[in-house]
């Protein structure tokens, strides 16, 4: 059984383009949540999850059961 595709420097593995470095800053809770979501979806990493969201393979929508407490919602209340 093959282990998977071998990574070669400068050659795309899963898509027709090379990956680009992106630095995201999230809370520890957010990082754990991304890891859990990636695992639940059968993805290998948080990076793959973010990539697939960016490719619109996965759509993101607010969870009505979770209270949204963001600076935007505070600004709108003023």
Contact map, one row per residue, 1 for C-alpha under 8 A:
111000000000000000000000000000000000000000000000000000000000000000000000000000
111100000000000000000000000000000000000000000000000000000000000000000000000000
111110000000000000000000000000000000000000000000000000000000000000000000000000
011111000000000000000000000000000000000000000000000000000000000000000000000000
001111100000100000000000000000000000000000000000000000000000000000000000000000
000111110000100000000000000000000000000000000000000000000000000000000000000000
000011111011100000000000000000000000000000000000000000000000000000000000000000
000001111111100000000000000000000000000000000000000000000000000000000000000000
000000111110000000000000000000000000000000000000000000000000000000000000000000
000000011111000001000000000000000000000000000000000000000000000000000000000000
000000111111100011000000000000000000000000000000000000000000000000000000000000
000000110111111111100000000000000000000000000000000000000000000000000000000000
000011110011111100000000000000000000000000000000000000000000000000000000000000
000000000001111100000000000000000000000000000000000000000000000000000000000000
000000000001111111000000000000000000000000000000000000000000000000000000000000
000000000001111111000000000000000000000000000000000000000000000000000000000000
000000000011001111100000000000000000000000000000000000000000000000000000000000
000000000111001111110000000000000000000000000000000000000000000000000000000000
000000000001000011111000000000000000000000000000000000000000000000000000000000
000000000000000001111100000000000000000000000000000000000000000000000000000000
000000000000000000111110000000000000000000000000000000000000000000000000000000
000000000000000000011111000000000000000000000000000000000000000000000000000000
000000000000000000001111100000000000000000000000000000000000000000000000000000
000000000000000000000111110000000000000000000000000000000000000000000000000000
000000000000000000000011111000000000000000000000000000000000000000000000000000
000000000000000000000001111111100000000000000000000000000000000000000000000000
000000000000000000000000111111100000000000000000000000000000000000000000000000
000000000000000000000000011111110000000000000000000000000000000000000000000000
000000000000000000000000011111111000000000000000000000000000000000000000000000
000000000000000000000000011111111100000000000000000000000000000000000000000000
000000000000000000000000011111111110000000000000000000000000000000000000000000
000000000000000000000000000111111111000000000000000000000000000000000000000000
000000000000000000000000000011111111100000000000000000000000000000000000000000
000000000000000000000000000001111111110000000100100000000000000000000000000000
000000000000000000000000000000111111111000001100000000000000000000000000000000
000000000000000000000000000000011111111100000000000000000000000000000000000000
000000000000000000000000000000001111111110000000100000000000000000000000000000
000000000000000000000000000000000111111111111101100000000000000000000000000000
000000000000000000000000000000000011111111111000000000000000000000000000000000
000000000000000000000000000000000001111111100000000000000000000000000000000000
000000000000000000000000000000000000111111100000000000000000000000000000000000
000000000000000000000000000000000000011111110000000000000000000000000000000000
000000000000000000000000000000000000011111111101100000000000000000000000000000
000000000000000000000000000000000000011001111101000000000000000000000000000000
000000000000000000000000000000000010011000111111100000000000000000000000000000
000000000000000000000000000000000110010000111111110000000000000000000000000000
000000000000000000000000000000000000000000001111111000000000000000000000000000
000000000000000000000000000000000000010000111111111100000000000000000000000000
000000000000000000000000000000000100110000101111111110000000000000000000000000
000000000000000000000000000000000000000000000111111111000000000000000000000000
000000000000000000000000000000000000000000000011111111100000000000000000000000
000000000000000000000000000000000000000000000001111111111100000000000000000000
000000000000000000000000000000000000000000000000111111111111000000000000000000
000000000000000000000000000000000000000000000000011111111000000000000000000000
000000000000000000000000000000000000000000000000001111111100000000000000000000
000000000000000000000000000000000000000000000000000111111110000000000000000000
000000000000000000000000000000000000000000000000000111111110000000000000000000
000000000000000000000000000000000000000000000000000110111111000000000000000000
000000000000000000000000000000000000000000000000000010011111100000000000000000
000000000000000000000000000000000000000000000000000010000111110000000000000000
000000000000000000000000000000000000000000000000000000000011111000000000000000
000000000000000000000000000000000000000000000000000000000001111100000000000000
000000000000000000000000000000000000000000000000000000000000111111000000000000
000000000000000000000000000000000000000000000000000000000000011111100000000000
000000000000000000000000000000000000000000000000000000000000001111100000000000
000000000000000000000000000000000000000000000000000000000000001111110000000000
000000000000000000000000000000000000000000000000000000000000000111111000000000
000000000000000000000000000000000000000000000000000000000000000001111100100000
000000000000000000000000000000000000000000000000000000000000000000111110110000
000000000000000000000000000000000000000000000000000000000000000000011111110000
000000000000000000000000000000000000000000000000000000000000000000001111111000
000000000000000000000000000000000000000000000000000000000000000000000111111100
000000000000000000000000000000000000000000000000000000000000000000011111111110
000000000000000000000000000000000000000000000000000000000000000000001111111111
000000000000000000000000000000000000000000000000000000000000000000000011111111
000000000000000000000000000000000000000000000000000000000000000000000001111111
000000000000000000000000000000000000000000000000000000000000000000000000111111
000000000000000000000000000000000000000000000000000000000000000000000000011111
